[in-house]
Amino acid sequence: MSEQTYEGTCLCESIKIVLHGSPVKAMACHCIDCQKSAGGPYQTCAIYPTSRVEIIDPNQHLQRYVIPKERVGSGFEKHKFFCSVCATPLFNQPMKHNGEKTVIKTGFFDPSKETNESGLDLFKPQGELYVKDRASFVAPIEGIAQHEKGF
């Protein structure tokens, strides 16, 4: 049996990302950086070993913004990657893990060919992070772990 893959593209379809296998974890993050990046109350993400993330970017539109270590709770830089054409946020790489872990934004994944589930449903959060920063109008997701800060 072949391993499960998940595919998604940015809004303009310039960049395609293929994930191989299941994520290490999936989460909803309420930290201030995720709120700003999402333009909303939180982001949903899935953690993958970087070696299991395939980036197809034939026109080299993938861009990186580095959040300085002084602004990151871990004390290490965080690299945020996005499309330079349509500005879709795609993933982060926390340098706390030397680029070996990639935190994928789950909202841009295409529906599963087998189940037709959206990317958001394919990667249901197992925990909520930085709930201390949760917007007052957002309720906790029932039945999953709640973390004041990160995992």
Secondary structure, DSSP 8 states (H G I E B T S, - for coil): ----EEEEE-TTSS-EEEEES--SEEEEE--HHHHHHHTSS-EEEEEEEGGGEEEE-TT--EEEEEE-GGGSTTSS-EEEEEETTT--EEEEEEGGGTT-EEEEEGGGB---TTT---HHHHT--SEEE-GGG--TT----TTSEE-SS--
